[in-house]
Amino acid sequence: MNIVMKSFLPRPMAILSVACVLAGCEPHKAAPPAGSGAAYSTRDNCYGLLHQLLDEQKDVSMLRFIKREHADVKDLVKKIASSSGAGSKLLERLAKQDPSINLDDIYLPPGEVATRAAIASSERKQLLSQTGDEFELALLLTQTEALSYAWHLAEVASENDSQPDRKRALAGMSKDMENFYHEVFAMLLSKVK
């Protein structure tokens, strides 16, 4: 979001928008009814869920426009956002090169969809109501959840992809997300000590 755009967004709307990104507000599709004849693959489902998550995570650094955090947190969140954006674009390139990769395969069971919506609502409220150190801790906690999920989605997608170059790319993405997870976790520990 550039500075010109920032001036047009009222502050509460901007905070709500970023909170939605952080809490994963994008609705997930419920799994279609049994017997619909659609074939689902673990690889495609992981690709779709990972793409959706990375696409949301790439915007997490927008927080610097509406919330104040310490430089170390801001720098780490910017690195995570940048890496997530690059990962999202990589998945889009892979899908463009191989039409069998379906990034729209994000089907989840209805109970999972409802649970994710409840979690997103709780996280959104928490992030909107917090400031200072409490906000930073809440932000870092949401990042540990998102990074752990991205790490494992990329790992499972890699394990279920038969193409060696894609397997390596996904394994590398998984390792990057794992490293960020450990970096955020270490920062969380330092903040609570």
N, C-alpha and C positions, 0 to 999 in steps of 0.2 A: 504494500500500500504506500503510495508516495505521499509527500507532504501536502500536495494540492488536494488529493482525495481525502486526506485526514480532516481537512478543514470543513469538508462538506458533510461528514458523518457526525451526527450529534454524539457526544461522549457516551451516553448510556447505550445507544445503538451499537457503537463500536465495541464497548465492553461486552455486550451480549453476543455480538458476532464472534469475537475471539473466544469467549467462554464456550460457545457452541462448537467451535473448532476443537478446543482442548477436550471437551467432554464427549466428542464424537457424536454430535447431534444429527449427522446425516442419517436418515432412516435406512435401515437395512431391510431387504426384502425377505419376507417369510418364505420358507420352503414351499414350493408348489405342492398341491395335494398328491398323495400317492397315486400311482397309475397314470400320471400325466405323460408318461413315455419319454420324458427328458432324461438324457444320460448325463450324469454328473461325475466329474473326476476330481480326485483330491488335488491334483496339480492345478486345475483351473480354479477351483474354489479358493485355494491358497493364493494363487495369483490375484484373483479378484479382491479378496479381503485385504491382502497386502497392499495392492494398488490403492484401494480406498483409504486405508490407514495412512499410508505415506502421503497421499494427496492432502489429507487433513493435517498431518503433522508439518507439512512444508510451510503452513501459515502460522505456526505457533510463535514464531519470532515477532509477529505483529503486536504482541503484548507490550513491546517496548514503547509503543505509541500511547498506551492507555494506563499502564501500570508501571510502577517504578520497582526495579529489583536491583540488587547489587551487580557490579560489573561481572563477577565470576559466573553468576547465574545467567545473566543476559548473554554473555559470550558462549556459554555451553548451549543454551537454547537456540542461538543463532546457528551454531554448528549442526545441531540436530535438525533444524529446519532445512538448512542447505543440503545436508545429506539425504533427507527425506525427499526433497524436491528432485534431486538427482536420481534417486531410486525409483520414484514415480515415473520419471521420463524414461528410464531404462526399461521398465516394464512395458510402457507404451511402445517403445521401439521394438522390443521382443514380440509383442502382439502384432505389430504391423508386419514384421518379417515372417511371422508364422500365424496365419489366420486360425489355426486350431486352438490358439490360446485365447480364452474368453475372459477378459477383464471384468465383464458384467456378471460373472458367476459368483454372486455374493449371497446366495440363498442360505438362510438360517432357519432353524425350527422356530415356531411362533413363541415358545417360552424363552428362547434366547433373545429374540427381537424385543420382547417385553422387558426382559431383565436389563438389556443394554439401554433401553430407553429410560428405565428407572435410575440406572447408574449415571447416565448422562445428565439427567435432571438434578440429581444430588450433587454431582461434581460442578455443574454450572452454578448452582446456588452457592456452593462453598467458595468457588473462585471469585464470584461477584461480590461476596460479602467480606472477603479477606483483604487485608493490606499488610504491608511491611513483611516482617519475618513469617507471619502466618501464611500470607499469600505465597511467598517463596516456597515454603514447605509444601503447601497444597499443590503448587505447580510442579515441584519436583516429584511428588508422589504420583501425580497423573502421568508424568513422563516415565517413571519406572514401569507403570502398567503398560503404556503404549509401546515402549521400547522392548519389553519382554515379549509382548505379543508379536511385534514386527520381527524380532529375532527368531522366534520359533516358527512363525508363518514362512519366513524365507527359508529356514532350515528344512521344513517339511516339503515346501515346493521344490527345493533342490533335490531332495531325496526321491521325489516322484516325477522328476523330469528326466527324460532319456537322452536329451541332447547335451553333450559334454560341455560346450561353451556356456550354455544357460545354467547348467548345474554349478559350474565354477562361479559365474556371476552371482547367482543366488546365494551360494555358500559365502562369498565375499560380503554380500549385503547382510547376511545373517551375522557374520563376525563383526561387521561395523556396528550393527544395532546392539549386539552383545557388549561390545566395548563401550558404547554410549551408556548402556544400562549400568555397567559397573562404575562409570564415571559419575553418573547422576547419583547412584547409590552412595558412593564415597562422599559426594558433596552433601547429601542428606545427613550422613553420619557426622560430618564436620559441623553442620549447622545445629545439630541437636546436642552437641557436646559443650 
